[in-house]
């Protein structure tokens, strides 16, 4: 399943299952050096960041490639939602029309097909500051080790190496844990959050075995924060 279709499919249940993403959004907002008036949110989803803007703004541009997510995003005269893929160079032709105070992205850029290229395009936009939160390969680390599969996400050092080609940035890594009553509840969370832990790599029998043998009562998440 394509990532955009996966997020669209679970858009209406995503809010109930994005506990870690909400914490990441809070952390990202805390990194802002001031209250920006002109904001770009890449991978805006249902509007986790927009809902945290409690000050007056000139405009907020949210971009996402999942239509069902955009339908649930907050709307106002100052909020414009754009259906677009941040991997597509044509998106940035439209974004060049704006002069941004801040470019934000929470829990989205890890899905870039070519993160180096995405960073290069972002760096060419008119902006003053930025703050990105990117999930890394140590997210669901024990699941991947137990199943003997490779994470679909990039290691933090690789992401940081790409970022430093285009940005002068500060960074740090946060680790999160989300506990569950049992492994079935854990795997339902993975599915209904819109982020499949196996990305279609595992078959039914393999998933069943993974549920039986998974050694922890929690999921691990690793998030790299990059900011100016």
Backbone as ProteinMPNN parsed JSONL, in Angstrom:
{"seq_chain_A": "XXXXXXXXXXXXXXXXXXXXXXXXXXXXXXXXXXXXXXXXXXXXXXXXXXXXXXXXXXXXXXXXXXXXXXXXXXXXXXXXXXXXXXXXXXXXXXXXXXXXXXXXXXXXXXXXXXXXXXXXXXXXXXXXXXXXXXXXXXXXXXXXXXXXXXXXXXXXXXXXXXXXXXXXXXXXXXXXXXXXXXXXXXXXXXXXXXXXXXXXXXXXXXXXXXXXXXXXXXXXXXXXXXXX", "coords_chain_A": {"N_chain_A": [[0.845, -1.194, 0.0], [0.527, 2.217, -0.84], [2.068, 4.964, 0.894], [0.641, 7.391, 1.117], [-1.983, 6.562, 0.615], [-2.333, 4.842, 2.741], [-2.268, 6.546, 5.009], [-4.517, 8.095, 4.384], [-6.507, 6.159, 4.492], [-6.723, 5.551, 7.218], [-7.386, 7.953, 8.332], [-9.613, 8.896, 9.844], [-9.426, 7.568, 12.24], [-7.009, 8.225, 13.164], [-6.494, 10.329, 14.978], [-7.127, 9.262, 17.489], [-5.071, 7.541, 17.895], [-2.582, 8.649, 17.777], [-0.748, 9.279, 19.828], [2.025, 9.579, 20.458], [2.814, 11.18, 18.314], [1.425, 13.511, 18.946], [2.784, 14.324, 21.251], [5.247, 14.822, 20.093], [4.593, 16.982, 18.443], [4.0, 18.927, 20.378], [6.553, 19.228, 21.485], [7.943, 20.207, 19.278], [6.719, 22.706, 18.805], [7.563, 23.977, 21.113], [10.146, 24.593, 20.5], [10.189, 26.863, 18.967], [11.481, 30.071, 18.367], [10.177, 32.422, 18.51], [6.886, 33.849, 18.039], [5.766, 33.02, 15.132], [4.431, 34.675, 12.203], [3.947, 33.88, 9.618], [3.605, 30.845, 8.338], [4.742, 27.65, 7.251], [3.73, 24.331, 7.002], [4.919, 21.25, 6.477], [3.651, 18.193, 5.546], [1.256, 18.228, 7.04], [-0.964, 16.809, 7.956], [-3.781, 16.138, 9.996], [-3.708, 18.528, 11.255], [-2.177, 18.948, 13.616], [-0.135, 20.737, 14.343], [-1.204, 23.22, 13.517], [-3.385, 23.421, 15.233], [-2.16, 24.082, 17.538], [-1.341, 26.652, 17.338], [-1.729, 29.454, 18.963], [-1.705, 32.168, 18.682], [-1.92, 35.318, 16.939], [-1.806, 35.194, 13.406], [-0.548, 35.811, 10.05], [-0.742, 34.068, 7.857], [-1.165, 30.516, 7.39], [0.193, 27.805, 5.885], [-0.58, 24.599, 5.022], [0.632, 21.493, 3.979], [-0.078, 18.358, 2.531], [-0.075, 14.897, 1.49], [-2.179, 13.212, 1.78], [-5.418, 13.09, 1.163], [-7.735, 12.651, 2.762], [-6.786, 13.267, 5.272], [-6.315, 16.022, 5.028], [-8.918, 16.909, 4.771], [-9.788, 16.905, 7.36], [-8.333, 18.822, 8.569], [-7.918, 21.89, 10.432], [-9.752, 24.765, 9.333], [-9.702, 28.08, 8.048], [-9.851, 31.612, 7.228], [-7.24, 32.319, 7.228], [-5.829, 30.02, 6.935], [-4.482, 27.846, 4.618], [-4.864, 24.875, 2.925], [-2.943, 22.601, 1.144], [-3.05, 20.113, -1.25], [-0.531, 18.059, -1.786], [2.702, 16.644, -2.561], [5.641, 16.494, -0.774], [7.868, 15.459, -1.952], [7.679, 16.095, -4.568], [8.971, 18.192, -6.97], [7.425, 20.181, -8.231], [5.664, 21.149, -6.35], [7.086, 23.043, -4.901], [7.31, 25.165, -6.608], [4.923, 26.493, -6.325], [5.092, 27.146, -3.608], [7.15, 28.949, -3.607], [5.97, 31.356, -3.965], [5.48, 32.483, -1.569], [6.624, 34.142, 1.401], [8.088, 32.96, 4.102], [8.041, 32.968, 7.706], [8.58, 30.816, 9.379], [9.38, 27.417, 8.716], [7.889, 24.383, 9.275], [7.8, 20.933, 10.3], [6.362, 18.057, 11.453], [6.736, 14.785, 12.329], [6.678, 13.736, 9.696], [8.579, 14.036, 7.545], [10.142, 11.764, 7.524], [9.049, 10.025, 5.749], [9.816, 10.787, 3.266], [10.744, 10.087, -0.066], [13.141, 10.785, -1.229], [15.057, 12.214, 0.758], [17.258, 13.934, 0.823], [16.917, 15.444, -1.517], [14.47, 16.671, -0.882], [15.213, 18.265, 1.332], [16.964, 19.966, -0.033], [15.204, 21.393, -1.716], [13.548, 22.628, 0.195], [15.397, 24.316, 1.417], [15.756, 26.268, -0.481], [13.561, 27.856, -0.414], [11.89, 30.942, 0.507], [12.519, 31.858, 3.641], [12.85, 32.268, 7.236], [13.352, 30.786, 9.623], [13.384, 27.384, 10.898], [11.96, 24.213, 11.992], [12.119, 20.829, 12.465], [10.785, 17.585, 13.048], [11.712, 14.311, 12.982], [11.073, 10.961, 12.598], [13.157, 8.146, 13.242], [15.23, 5.272, 12.331], [15.363, 3.725, 14.647], [12.891, 3.675, 15.675], [10.317, 1.482, 16.528], [12.223, -0.473, 16.924], [12.689, -2.981, 18.242], [10.657, -4.548, 17.199], [11.486, -4.773, 14.532], [13.939, -6.121, 14.86], [13.081, -8.5, 16.08], [11.478, -9.589, 14.094], [13.308, -9.826, 12.107], [13.724, -7.954, 10.064], [14.47, -5.019, 8.078], [14.372, -1.637, 9.082], [12.107, 0.697, 7.559], [12.761, 3.305, 7.803], [15.19, 6.007, 8.01], [18.483, 6.012, 9.509], [19.381, 8.106, 12.323], [21.85, 9.454, 12.112], [22.287, 9.491, 9.389], [20.156, 11.062, 8.459], [20.799, 13.469, 9.708], [23.246, 14.023, 8.499], [22.444, 14.537, 5.855], [20.841, 16.803, 6.325], [22.662, 18.732, 7.2], [23.952, 19.46, 4.921], [22.476, 21.466, 3.829], [21.438, 23.15, 5.767], [22.199, 25.266, 8.541], [22.136, 24.028, 11.565], [20.748, 23.18, 14.794], [20.486, 20.257, 16.886], [18.888, 17.42, 18.44], [18.103, 14.255, 20.004], [15.149, 12.59, 20.885], [13.735, 9.996, 22.864], [10.93, 7.868, 23.013], [8.411, 5.959, 24.723], [5.669, 3.78, 24.414], [3.297, 2.219, 26.205], [1.429, -0.898, 26.417], [-1.449, -2.988, 27.116], [-1.445, -5.561, 26.1], [0.038, -7.528, 23.429], [-1.63, -7.689, 21.213], [-3.202, -5.381, 21.351], [-1.178, -3.589, 20.977], [-0.354, -4.062, 18.307], [-2.684, -3.453, 16.973], [-2.716, -0.738, 17.431], [-0.485, 0.062, 15.877], [-1.42, -0.487, 13.304], [-3.829, 1.075, 13.138], [-2.961, 3.622, 13.575], [-2.121, 4.444, 11.198], [0.428, 3.989, 10.417], [2.118, 1.475, 9.28], [3.876, -1.066, 10.797], [5.188, -3.122, 9.449], [5.132, -2.504, 6.791], [4.003, -4.05, 4.764], [5.796, -6.076, 4.373], [5.769, -8.435, 5.836], [3.984, -11.533, 5.958], [0.74, -12.986, 6.803], [1.119, -15.234, 8.581], [3.669, -14.683, 9.522], [3.314, -12.256, 10.818], [1.576, -13.096, 12.833], [3.275, -14.786, 14.265], [5.138, -12.908, 15.081], [3.61, -11.338, 16.817], [3.231, -13.233, 18.792], [5.842, -13.667, 19.76], [6.968, -11.212, 20.411], [8.935, -9.397, 22.652], [8.442, -7.285, 24.463], [6.367, -4.965, 26.398], [5.797, -2.601, 25.318], [6.187, -0.044, 22.758], [8.961, 1.319, 20.994], [10.141, 4.567, 20.164], [12.079, 6.772, 18.203], [13.061, 10.061, 17.765], [14.39, 12.571, 15.776], [15.188, 15.868, 16.288], [15.501, 18.765, 14.467], [16.557, 22.081, 14.178], [16.6, 25.666, 13.764]], "CA_chain_A": [[0.0, 0.0, 0.0], [1.257, 3.477, -0.841], [2.003, 5.643, 2.182], [-0.435, 8.379, 1.12], [-3.246, 5.843, 0.726], [-2.409, 4.29, 4.088], [-2.668, 7.607, 5.92], [-5.893, 8.461, 4.065], [-7.386, 5.074, 4.922], [-6.927, 5.596, 8.667], [-7.474, 9.356, 8.749], [-10.656, 9.16, 10.836], [-9.054, 6.965, 13.524], [-5.642, 8.634, 13.462], [-6.442, 11.194, 16.159], [-7.187, 8.452, 18.699], [-3.929, 6.634, 17.962], [-1.333, 9.366, 17.482], [-0.299, 9.809, 21.119], [3.418, 10.008, 20.363], [2.867, 12.307, 17.383], [0.965, 14.699, 19.67], [3.902, 14.74, 22.099], [6.263, 15.377, 19.198], [4.12, 18.302, 18.03], [4.211, 19.832, 21.517], [7.989, 19.484, 21.585], [8.366, 21.04, 18.155], [6.252, 24.072, 19.055], [8.378, 24.55, 22.188], [11.437, 24.992, 19.943], [10.076, 28.109, 18.235], [12.177, 31.173, 19.04], [9.218, 33.515, 18.604], [5.578, 33.455, 17.516], [5.796, 33.416, 13.722], [3.189, 35.13, 11.572], [3.79, 33.263, 8.294], [4.066, 29.497, 8.671], [4.565, 26.518, 6.348], [3.765, 23.031, 7.67], [5.07, 20.179, 5.501], [3.105, 16.983, 6.133], [0.439, 18.821, 8.109], [-1.945, 15.861, 8.457], [-5.061, 16.665, 10.468], [-3.543, 19.862, 11.819], [-1.635, 18.93, 14.977], [0.597, 21.982, 14.587], [-2.125, 24.35, 13.367], [-4.235, 23.498, 16.423], [-1.345, 24.6, 18.643], [-1.043, 28.067, 17.085], [-2.692, 30.224, 19.767], [-1.402, 33.589, 18.525], [-2.383, 35.876, 15.668], [-0.921, 34.936, 12.272], [-0.954, 36.327, 8.743], [-1.22, 32.895, 7.124], [-0.624, 29.192, 7.709], [0.08, 26.922, 4.727], [-0.372, 23.198, 5.355], [0.776, 20.62, 2.807], [-0.095, 16.921, 2.821], [-0.426, 14.091, 0.317], [-3.313, 12.364, 2.127], [-6.596, 13.952, 1.038], [-8.637, 12.497, 3.894], [-6.201, 14.014, 6.39], [-6.552, 17.446, 4.786], [-10.333, 17.2, 5.001], [-9.98, 17.052, 8.796], [-7.462, 19.9, 9.04], [-8.626, 23.147, 10.736], [-9.913, 25.687, 8.209], [-10.033, 29.475, 8.344], [-9.401, 32.508, 6.166], [-5.782, 32.443, 7.295], [-5.239, 28.698, 6.751], [-4.627, 27.256, 3.286], [-4.404, 23.488, 2.851], [-2.529, 22.239, -0.216], [-2.853, 18.692, -1.523], [0.729, 17.977, -2.51], [3.729, 15.717, -2.102], [6.881, 17.263, -0.622], [8.882, 14.879, -2.831], [7.43, 16.575, -5.926], [9.545, 19.529, -7.175], [6.421, 21.141, -8.674], [5.062, 21.757, -5.169], [7.875, 24.186, -4.439], [7.04, 26.286, -7.501], [3.828, 27.24, -5.688], [5.54, 27.653, -2.309], [8.044, 30.08, -3.851], [5.169, 32.575, -3.982], [5.33, 32.944, -0.196], [7.79, 34.487, 2.217], [7.738, 32.354, 5.384], [8.827, 33.177, 8.915], [9.003, 29.508, 9.884], [8.979, 26.183, 8.05], [7.756, 23.338, 10.28], [7.363, 19.603, 9.887], [6.324, 17.155, 12.601], [6.377, 13.378, 12.09], [6.314, 13.547, 8.29], [9.681, 13.97, 6.58], [10.736, 10.42, 7.469], [8.46, 9.287, 4.638], [10.329, 11.298, 1.985], [11.43, 9.086, -0.893], [14.495, 11.308, -1.419], [15.123, 13.264, 1.771], [18.273, 14.901, 0.416], [16.289, 16.339, -2.487], [13.463, 17.468, -0.17], [15.952, 19.287, 2.068], [17.492, 20.929, -0.998], [14.101, 22.255, -2.143], [13.13, 23.453, 1.335], [16.425, 25.327, 1.672], [15.68, 27.311, -1.501], [12.385, 28.692, -0.185], [12.076, 32.17, 1.285], [12.143, 31.576, 5.027], [13.792, 32.74, 8.252], [13.704, 29.74, 10.585], [12.739, 26.086, 10.671], [12.007, 23.191, 13.038], [11.644, 19.557, 11.923], [10.839, 16.395, 13.89], [11.783, 13.217, 12.023], [11.234, 9.64, 13.186], [14.332, 7.483, 12.686], [15.186, 3.814, 12.198], [15.216, 3.05, 15.934], [11.468, 3.555, 15.94], [9.91, 0.073, 16.394], [13.483, -1.218, 16.761], [12.574, -4.374, 18.68], [9.824, -5.238, 16.209], [12.301, -5.099, 13.362], [14.917, -7.141, 15.245], [12.377, -9.75, 16.335], [10.985, -10.11, 12.813], [14.431, -9.991, 11.186], [13.545, -7.085, 8.909], [15.13, -3.722, 8.156], [13.462, -0.504, 9.215], [11.94, 1.52, 6.354], [13.179, 4.666, 8.117], [16.623, 6.264, 7.946], [19.154, 6.231, 10.796], [19.475, 9.515, 12.683], [23.085, 10.066, 11.605], [22.108, 9.705, 7.949], [19.274, 12.227, 8.316], [21.565, 14.645, 10.122], [24.248, 14.282, 7.462], [21.747, 15.197, 4.738], [20.368, 18.128, 6.752], [23.779, 19.662, 7.338], [24.355, 19.93, 3.587], [21.633, 22.581, 3.404], [21.017, 23.991, 6.884], [22.968, 25.416, 9.77], [21.074, 23.626, 12.478], [20.946, 22.497, 16.059], [19.746, 18.996, 16.851], [18.953, 16.472, 19.547], [17.255, 13.084, 19.808], [14.268, 12.18, 21.979], [13.203, 8.632, 22.816], [9.607, 7.752, 23.612], [7.875, 4.611, 24.876], [4.219, 3.723, 24.53], [3.001, 0.919, 26.803], [0.166, -1.517, 26.045], [-1.868, -4.083, 27.983], [-1.038, -6.815, 25.473], [0.624, -7.328, 22.097], [-2.684, -7.471, 20.226], [-3.52, -3.946, 21.41], [-0.021, -2.903, 20.402], [-0.361, -4.161, 16.853], [-3.833, -2.677, 16.496], [-2.255, 0.652, 17.421], [0.389, 0.265, 14.719], [-2.254, -0.486, 12.104], [-4.829, 2.136, 13.106], [-2.313, 4.931, 13.584], [-1.793, 4.771, 9.814], [1.835, 3.707, 10.147], [2.288, 0.032, 9.367], [5.22, -1.436, 11.228], [5.862, -4.056, 8.551], [5.093, -1.948, 5.436], [3.635, -5.083, 3.812], [6.894, -7.015, 4.194], [5.441, -9.68, 6.499], [2.719, -12.171, 5.676], [-0.139, -13.216, 7.949], [1.74, -16.155, 9.53], [4.825, -14.01, 10.119], [2.786, -11.268, 11.77], [1.053, -13.859, 13.959], [4.434, -15.229, 15.034], [5.728, -11.719, 15.692], [2.751, -11.003, 17.955], [3.465, -14.242, 19.84], [7.21, -13.664, 20.285], [7.461, -9.873, 20.728], [9.341, -9.545, 24.061], [8.204, -6.095, 25.267], [4.979, -4.511, 26.538], [5.775, -1.229, 24.817], [6.845, 0.276, 21.494], [9.983, 2.367, 21.087], [10.163, 5.582, 19.107], [13.203, 7.698, 18.253], [12.76, 11.236, 16.948], [15.456, 13.549, 15.627], [14.72, 17.248, 16.167], [16.408, 19.677, 13.776], [15.966, 23.406, 14.28], [17.529, 26.782, 13.562]], "C_chain_A": [[0.88, 1.244, 0.0], [1.055, 4.201, 0.478], [0.859, 6.635, 2.224], [-1.795, 7.706, 1.266], [-3.431, 5.273, 2.126], [-2.853, 5.344, 5.087], [-4.11, 8.038, 5.655], [-6.875, 7.428, 4.603], [-7.717, 5.179, 6.411], [-7.058, 7.022, 9.206], [-8.457, 9.563, 9.892], [-10.37, 8.496, 12.178], [-7.695, 7.451, 13.999], [-5.54, 9.43, 14.749], [-6.418, 10.385, 17.449], [-5.919, 7.63, 18.906], [-2.589, 7.33, 17.719], [-0.763, 10.029, 18.735], [1.124, 10.353, 21.029], [3.54, 11.208, 19.438], [2.4, 13.603, 18.043], [2.075, 15.227, 20.583], [5.008, 15.383, 21.263], [5.861, 16.777, 18.746], [4.303, 19.324, 19.141], [5.682, 20.217, 21.636], [8.458, 20.428, 20.48], [7.953, 22.494, 18.363], [7.109, 24.739, 20.128], [9.729, 25.042, 21.68], [11.387, 26.344, 19.221], [10.686, 29.254, 19.032], [11.276, 32.385, 19.245], [7.897, 33.013, 18.041], [5.469, 33.914, 16.062], [4.422, 33.774, 13.18], [2.887, 34.395, 10.271], [4.442, 31.885, 8.342], [3.766, 28.521, 7.535], [4.703, 25.241, 7.152], [3.785, 21.943, 6.606], [4.67, 18.851, 6.134], [2.189, 17.323, 7.288], [-0.587, 17.871, 8.694], [-3.257, 16.512, 8.834], [-4.93, 18.02, 11.155], [-3.036, 19.899, 13.246], [-0.911, 20.227, 15.301], [-0.333, 23.189, 14.507], [-2.98, 24.527, 14.618], [-3.486, 24.048, 17.632], [-0.954, 26.062, 18.45], [-2.099, 28.902, 17.803], [-2.383, 31.715, 19.738], [-1.862, 34.048, 17.14], [-1.355, 35.636, 14.574], [-1.434, 35.646, 11.029], [-1.482, 35.19, 7.877], [-0.501, 31.641, 7.603], [-0.876, 28.315, 6.496], [0.392, 25.498, 5.167], [-0.364, 22.347, 4.102], [0.714, 19.164, 3.249], [-0.528, 16.16, 1.57], [-1.556, 13.098, 0.599], [-4.575, 13.235, 2.159], [-7.513, 13.863, 2.243], [-8.119, 13.191, 5.142], [-6.503, 15.505, 6.228], [-8.0, 17.83, 5.036], [-10.618, 17.46, 6.485], [-9.152, 18.179, 9.395], [-8.287, 21.142, 9.369], [-8.648, 24.079, 9.526], [-10.232, 27.091, 8.733], [-9.549, 30.325, 7.179], [-7.886, 32.615, 6.114], [-5.068, 31.108, 7.103], [-5.532, 28.186, 5.351], [-4.053, 25.845, 3.327], [-4.131, 23.129, 1.394], [-2.358, 20.728, -0.301], [-1.597, 18.573, -2.377], [1.711, 17.062, -1.819], [5.043, 16.475, -1.977], [8.062, 16.641, -1.362], [8.783, 15.415, -4.262], [7.977, 17.991, -6.099], [8.516, 20.585, -7.57], [5.724, 21.823, -7.493], [5.777, 23.052, -4.803], [7.736, 25.394, -5.362], [5.911, 27.144, -6.935], [4.304, 27.878, -4.381], [6.502, 28.822, -2.449], [7.287, 31.411, -3.868], [5.069, 33.21, -2.598], [6.687, 33.286, 0.42], [7.466, 34.047, 3.641], [8.634, 32.855, 6.518], [9.435, 31.844, 9.371], [8.511, 28.396, 8.96], [9.013, 25.077, 9.095], [7.422, 22.004, 9.629], [7.477, 18.671, 11.084], [5.878, 15.765, 12.152], [6.004, 13.09, 10.643], [7.507, 13.29, 7.375], [10.369, 12.616, 6.531], [10.199, 9.604, 6.303], [8.91, 9.815, 3.271], [11.026, 10.178, 1.22], [12.882, 9.482, -1.13], [14.657, 12.497, -0.483], [16.15, 14.326, 1.414], [17.683, 15.924, -0.553], [15.247, 17.232, -1.823], [14.136, 18.583, 0.623], [16.466, 20.373, 1.123], [16.41, 21.9, -1.456], [13.633, 23.162, -1.021], [14.101, 24.613, 1.527], [16.355, 26.492, 0.691], [14.471, 28.235, -1.319], [12.766, 29.947, 0.583], [11.584, 31.911, 2.706], [13.206, 32.142, 5.959], [14.279, 31.61, 9.149], [12.947, 28.451, 10.271], [12.833, 25.229, 11.925], [11.366, 21.928, 12.478], [11.761, 18.471, 12.994], [10.701, 15.181, 12.983], [11.997, 11.897, 12.76], [12.375, 8.903, 12.478], [14.209, 5.958, 12.793], [15.093, 3.056, 13.52], [13.776, 3.065, 16.434], [11.032, 2.122, 15.611], [11.139, -0.846, 16.272], [13.347, -2.691, 17.129], [11.679, -5.183, 17.755], [10.674, -5.685, 15.027], [13.32, -6.189, 13.673], [14.249, -8.495, 15.43], [11.924, -10.41, 15.036], [12.108, -10.341, 11.812], [14.287, -9.17, 9.928], [14.253, -5.756, 9.152], [14.097, -2.612, 8.255], [13.328, 0.235, 7.888], [12.424, 2.951, 6.559], [14.704, 4.78, 8.117], [17.219, 6.386, 9.347], [19.316, 7.728, 11.055], [20.731, 10.172, 12.116], [23.011, 10.34, 10.113], [21.236, 10.926, 7.683], [20.038, 13.503, 8.628], [22.615, 15.023, 9.08], [23.624, 14.995, 6.264], [21.344, 16.621, 5.114], [21.503, 19.143, 6.764], [24.349, 20.122, 5.996], [23.658, 21.242, 3.242], [21.278, 23.562, 4.52], [22.121, 24.106, 7.935], [21.988, 25.159, 10.902], [21.596, 23.062, 13.788], [20.15, 21.191, 15.991], [19.849, 18.28, 18.191], [17.974, 15.34, 19.242], [16.435, 12.832, 21.06], [13.836, 10.733, 21.763], [11.881, 8.584, 23.573], [9.246, 6.271, 23.735], [6.364, 4.709, 25.028], [3.846, 2.317, 24.989], [1.599, 0.44, 26.423], [-0.162, -2.652, 27.015], [-1.444, -5.424, 27.42], [-0.552, -6.524, 24.061], [-0.441, -7.118, 21.029], [-3.065, -5.999, 20.188], [-2.4, -3.139, 20.771], [-0.063, -2.919, 18.886], [-1.59, -3.518, 16.232], [-3.471, -1.201, 16.433], [-1.426, 0.936, 16.177], [-0.444, 0.384, 13.445], [-3.139, 0.749, 12.035], [-4.244, 3.528, 13.246], [-1.967, 5.367, 12.173], [-0.359, 4.493, 9.462], [2.066, 2.223, 10.35], [3.717, -0.321, 9.727], [5.936, -2.347, 10.256], [5.864, -3.589, 7.106], [4.785, -3.021, 4.389], [4.705, -6.125, 3.599], [6.529, -8.385, 4.739], [4.082, -10.202, 6.06], [1.929, -12.427, 6.948], [0.519, -14.097, 9.004], [2.911, -15.501, 10.248], [4.382, -12.961, 11.134], [2.262, -11.968, 13.02], [2.191, -14.327, 14.864], [5.099, -14.057, 15.743], [4.923, -11.291, 16.914], [3.015, -11.963, 19.123], [4.814, -14.061, 20.518], [7.725, -12.28, 20.676], [7.723, -9.777, 22.228], [8.966, -8.383, 24.983], [6.715, -5.804, 25.411], [4.853, -3.06, 26.094], [6.439, -1.156, 23.444], [7.858, 1.383, 21.734], [9.872, 3.304, 19.892], [11.428, 6.415, 19.303], [12.925, 8.834, 17.28], [13.955, 12.194, 16.973], [14.832, 14.927, 15.425], [15.828, 18.089, 15.555], [15.793, 21.068, 13.807], [17.037, 24.482, 14.156], [17.712, 27.604, 14.84]], "O_chain_A": [[1.857, 1.322, 0.744], [0.006, 4.075, 1.11], [0.166, 6.733, 3.237], [-2.668, 8.221, 1.965], [-4.548, 5.224, 2.641], [-3.717, 5.08, 5.924], [-4.852, 8.317, 6.597], [-7.942, 7.777, 5.107], [-8.85, 4.927, 6.819], [-6.862, 7.261, 10.398], [-8.174, 10.325, 10.817], [-11.016, 8.832, 13.17], [-7.271, 7.13, 15.11], [-4.608, 9.235, 15.529], [-5.756, 10.78, 18.409], [-5.715, 7.079, 19.987], [-1.578, 6.669, 17.481], [-0.35, 11.188, 18.705], [1.393, 11.468, 21.476], [4.278, 12.149, 19.731], [2.919, 14.676, 17.736], [2.281, 16.437, 20.676], [5.625, 16.365, 21.679], [6.709, 17.668, 18.674], [4.711, 20.457, 18.886], [6.015, 21.381, 21.858], [9.264, 21.329, 20.715], [8.743, 23.408, 18.125], [7.356, 25.943, 20.058], [10.391, 25.829, 22.357], [12.432, 26.908, 18.897], [10.436, 29.389, 20.23], [11.575, 33.263, 20.054], [7.806, 31.863, 17.61], [5.12, 35.064, 15.794], [3.399, 33.258, 13.627], [1.731, 34.292, 9.862], [5.666, 31.765, 8.382], [2.691, 28.553, 6.937], [5.668, 25.071, 7.898], [2.791, 21.732, 5.911], [5.261, 18.424, 7.127], [2.324, 16.776, 8.383], [-1.049, 18.086, 9.815], [-3.788, 17.337, 8.091], [-5.928, 18.597, 11.589], [-3.416, 20.783, 14.014], [-1.049, 20.761, 16.401], [-0.254, 24.087, 15.346], [-3.268, 25.655, 15.019], [-4.098, 24.433, 18.628], [-0.303, 26.646, 19.316], [-3.222, 29.045, 17.319], [-2.752, 32.446, 20.657], [-2.156, 33.222, 16.276], [-0.161, 35.849, 14.787], [-2.6, 36.034, 10.957], [-2.529, 35.316, 7.241], [0.605, 31.696, 8.14], [-2.026, 28.1, 6.114], [1.496, 25.217, 5.632], [-1.252, 22.467, 3.257], [1.365, 18.774, 4.218], [-1.239, 16.685, 0.714], [-1.859, 12.245, -0.236], [-4.765, 14.024, 3.085], [-8.022, 14.883, 2.707], [-8.901, 13.651, 5.974], [-6.901, 16.169, 7.185], [-8.283, 18.949, 5.466], [-11.577, 18.154, 6.823], [-9.255, 18.463, 10.588], [-9.258, 21.432, 8.67], [-7.669, 24.165, 8.784], [-10.938, 27.255, 9.728], [-8.913, 29.82, 6.254], [-7.316, 32.961, 5.079], [-3.838, 31.06, 7.106], [-6.691, 28.102, 4.943], [-2.902, 25.643, 3.713], [-4.978, 23.327, 0.524], [-1.613, 20.134, 0.479], [-1.599, 18.943, -3.551], [1.566, 16.745, -0.638], [5.52, 17.044, -2.959], [9.144, 17.226, -1.398], [9.69, 15.216, -5.069], [7.495, 18.91, -5.438], [8.706, 21.765, -7.278], [5.246, 22.95, -7.623], [5.139, 24.04, -4.439], [8.011, 26.522, -4.951], [5.937, 28.37, -7.05], [3.958, 29.021, -4.085], [6.658, 29.608, -1.515], [7.903, 32.474, -3.794], [4.622, 34.35, -2.47], [7.733, 32.785, 0.008], [6.659, 34.685, 4.317], [9.818, 33.128, 6.321], [10.618, 31.754, 9.697], [7.377, 28.425, 8.483], [10.043, 24.852, 9.73], [6.836, 21.955, 8.548], [8.554, 18.512, 11.658], [4.766, 15.596, 11.653], [5.109, 12.286, 10.385], [7.444, 12.41, 6.516], [11.111, 12.34, 5.588], [10.806, 8.61, 5.904], [8.437, 9.343, 2.237], [11.804, 9.414, 1.793], [13.756, 8.62, -1.222], [14.427, 13.642, -0.872], [15.929, 15.507, 1.68], [17.922, 17.124, -0.422], [15.142, 18.414, -2.153], [13.679, 19.726, 0.591], [16.408, 21.56, 1.444], [16.664, 23.099, -1.574], [13.35, 24.338, -1.25], [13.688, 25.747, 1.768], [16.839, 27.583, 0.99], [14.365, 29.266, -1.982], [13.816, 30.012, 1.223], [10.385, 31.762, 2.942], [14.318, 32.455, 5.535], [15.476, 31.487, 9.406], [11.999, 28.44, 9.485], [13.662, 25.471, 12.803], [10.206, 21.948, 12.065], [12.728, 18.446, 13.756], [9.693, 15.032, 12.291], [12.992, 11.734, 13.466], [12.539, 9.022, 11.264], [13.21, 5.434, 13.285], [14.776, 1.867, 13.522], [13.481, 2.526, 17.501], [11.344, 1.61, 14.536], [11.088, -1.872, 15.593], [13.838, -3.558, 16.406], [11.914, -6.374, 17.548], [10.59, -6.829, 14.581], [13.546, -7.08, 12.854], [14.777, -9.519, 14.995], [11.979, -11.632, 14.894], [11.897, -10.979, 10.781], [14.673, -9.611, 8.846], [14.59, -5.415, 10.286], [13.066, -2.651, 7.583], [14.312, 0.391, 7.165], [12.494, 3.727, 5.605], [15.414, 3.779, 8.212], [16.533, 6.818, 10.273], [19.38, 8.522, 10.116], [20.684, 11.325, 11.686], [23.601, 11.303, 9.624], [21.531, 11.728, 6.796], [19.937, 14.494, 7.905], [22.842, 16.203, 8.816], [24.201, 15.938, 5.724], [21.491, 17.541, 4.309], [21.311, 20.295, 6.373], [25.137, 21.066, 5.944], [24.178, 22.039, 2.461], [20.86, 24.687, 4.243], [22.872, 23.161, 8.177], [21.11, 25.98, 11.168], [22.71, 22.546, 13.879], [19.261, 21.035, 15.155], [20.776, 18.508, 18.968], [17.134, 15.447, 18.349], [16.965, 12.858, 22.17], [13.603, 10.301, 20.634], [11.737, 9.186, 24.637], [9.712, 5.438, 22.957], [5.851, 5.611, 25.689], [4.05, 1.344, 24.264], [0.705, 1.24, 26.146], [0.729, -3.209, 27.655], [-1.116, -6.336, 28.179], [-0.71, -5.412, 23.557], [-0.186, -6.438, 20.035], [-3.233, -5.43, 19.11], [-2.646, -2.131, 20.107], [0.169, -1.891, 18.249], [-1.544, -3.082, 15.081], [-3.864, -0.495, 15.505], [-1.644, 1.94, 15.499], [-0.196, 1.254, 12.611], [-3.203, 1.407, 10.996], [-4.951, 4.518, 13.056], [-1.566, 6.51, 11.954], [0.052, 4.731, 8.327], [2.196, 1.766, 11.485], [4.657, 0.079, 9.04], [7.166, -2.36, 10.223], [6.524, -4.202, 6.267], [5.247, -2.923, 3.252], [4.555, -6.985, 2.731], [6.932, -9.4, 4.171], [3.151, -9.433, 5.82], [2.395, -12.121, 8.046], [0.492, -13.766, 10.189], [3.125, -15.733, 11.438], [5.005, -12.8, 12.184], [2.477, -11.495, 14.136], [2.079, -14.269, 16.088], [5.569, -14.194, 16.873], [5.499, -10.922, 17.938], [3.022, -11.558, 20.285], [4.929, -14.277, 21.724], [8.823, -12.178, 21.224], [6.818, -10.049, 23.016], [9.159, -8.493, 26.194], [5.896, -6.323, 24.652], [3.898, -2.375, 26.461], [7.149, -2.07, 23.025], [7.649, 2.269, 22.563], [9.556, 2.894, 18.775], [11.804, 6.726, 20.433], [12.594, 8.603, 16.117], [14.455, 12.57, 18.032], [14.043, 15.129, 14.502], [16.951, 18.121, 16.059], [14.614, 21.221, 13.489], [18.217, 24.241, 14.409], [18.461, 28.581, 14.844]]}, "name": "protein", "num_of_chains": 1, "seq": "XXXXXXXXXXXXXXXXXXXXXXXXXXXXXXXXXXXXXXXXXXXXXXXXXXXXXXXXXXXXXXXXXXXXXXXXXXXXXXXXXXXXXXXXXXXXXXXXXXXXXXXXXXXXXXXXXXXXXXXXXXXXXXXXXXXXXXXXXXXXXXXXXXXXXXXXXXXXXXXXXXXXXXXXXXXXXXXXXXXXXXXXXXXXXXXXXXXXXXXXXXXXXXXXXXXXXXXXXXXXXXXXXXXX"}
